[in-house]
Amino acid sequence: MSRSLSKFLQILIPLGLGVFLIWYIYQSFTPQQLEETKKYFADANYGFVLLSVAFSVLSHLSRSYRWSFMLEPLGYKTKLVNNFMAVSVAYLMNVFIPKSGEVSRGIILDKYEGVPFQKGFGTIISERVVDLIFLLFFTALALLIKFDVLYDYVLESIPPSILYVLIFGIVLMAISIPLYIKFSKSNINKKLKSFIIGLKEGVFSILKMQKKGAFLFHTFIIWGLYLLSFYTAMHALPETSNISFGTIIITFVVGSFTFAFTNSGFGTYPAAVAGILTVFGIAKTVGVAFGWIVWISNISSIVFFGVLSLVLLPLYNRKRLRL
């Protein structure tokens, strides 16, 4: 398979999955359910939606500031404005081309701050490792809080025979993957080993950081703002404003994982959020409306700040580029 075809499929497949999920949900709705969904959109309190977006933007600002703690030990003191615009462009790129944002951040920092791409990209991978750890923490917390409900739901939804096969498959993969990594000499395994080594180096580079306390503080701030943004958005609809903390956590986690499957969660985010909310007694029409309100508001913000950053980056750095 050619590289161009591979890249095309990496864009087309996630986009196609998002489109399919949108079609699948809405074709299953009755005309009455469609009208209900439209009504939830019309009656939503968009003041809470705007406040939710504001918290999300603040998390991006904190992420931009946190980035400087990783760049300083490498000998680079970057401007917060450039960091923020690079992060904004990265989010914008991920909307259209999955996983391209990290590369664009490195390119922008190289062009406007003189940080070599390899070094800048290495810091981005390192911070993604930390973010993955925090997401896994929230996942474990969600499972712990709502284990009984999820356990009963799984038993009711999946026949025992299939469940046993899934458990056996997970155990088999847990055993076979480490063995494959250790003994296989294939090109795929070489890339996998390189990725794992990169992750380990990223974690250890964080441990060697001079301002570890400040880095961890801003990491907590970033994820706290993510959760606060989601919690605030819950108040946009009366039907979601009084759900329990455990349900908020698990819905937040499920929504976060969808960004890995399609273009910034296109199609998958509303579907997954609606699906998990129905488990906890929220009507599917409410869940779908809420999912789309959260997704559209955040993506609109990402597009606005991303495009604005693309325009302002050369203007803001014009003087330095002339030198």
Stockholm file with secondary structure:
# STOCKHOLM 1.0

chainA/1-323         MSRSLSKFLQILIPLGLGVFLIWYIYQSFTPQQLEETKKYFADANYGFVLLSVAFSVLSHLSRSYRWSFMLEPLGYKTKLVNNFMAVSVAYLMNVFIPKSGEVSRGIILDKYEGVPFQKGFGTIISERVVDLIFLLFFTALALLIKFDVLYDYVLESIPPSILYVLIFGIVLMAISIPLYIKFSKSNINKKLKSFIIGLKEGVFSILKMQKKGAFLFHTFIIWGLYLLSFYTAMHALPETSNISFGTIIITFVVGSFTFAFTNSGFGTYPAAVAGILTVFGIAKTVGVAFGWIVWISNISSIVFFGVLSLVLLPLYNRKRLRL
#=GR chainA/1-323 SS CCHHHHHHHHHHHHHHHHHHHHHHHHHTSCHHHHHHHHHHHHHCCHHHHHHHHHHHHHHHHHHHHHHHHHHGGGTCCCCHHHHHHHHHHHHHHHHHSTTCHHHHHHHHHHHHHCCCHHHHHHHHHHHHHHHHHHHHHHHHHHHHHTHHHHHHHHHHHSCHHHHHHHHHHHHHHHHHHHHHHHHCCSHHHHHHHHHHHHHHHHHHHHHTCTTHHHHHHHHHHHHHHHHHHHHHHHTTSGGGTTCCHHHHHHHHHHHHHHTTTTGGGTTHHHHHHHHHHHHTTCCHHHHHHHHHHHHHHHHHHHHHHHHHHHHHHHHHTHHHHHC
#=GC SS_cons         CCHHHHHHHHHHHHHHHHHHHHHHHHHTSCHHHHHHHHHHHHHCCHHHHHHHHHHHHHHHHHHHHHHHHHHGGGTCCCCHHHHHHHHHHHHHHHHHSTTCHHHHHHHHHHHHHCCCHHHHHHHHHHHHHHHHHHHHHHHHHHHHHTHHHHHHHHHHHSCHHHHHHHHHHHHHHHHHHHHHHHHCCSHHHHHHHHHHHHHHHHHHHHHTCTTHHHHHHHHHHHHHHHHHHHHHHHTTSGGGTTCCHHHHHHHHHHHHHHTTTTGGGTTHHHHHHHHHHHHTTCCHHHHHHHHHHHHHHHHHHHHHHHHHHHHHHHHHTHHHHHC
//
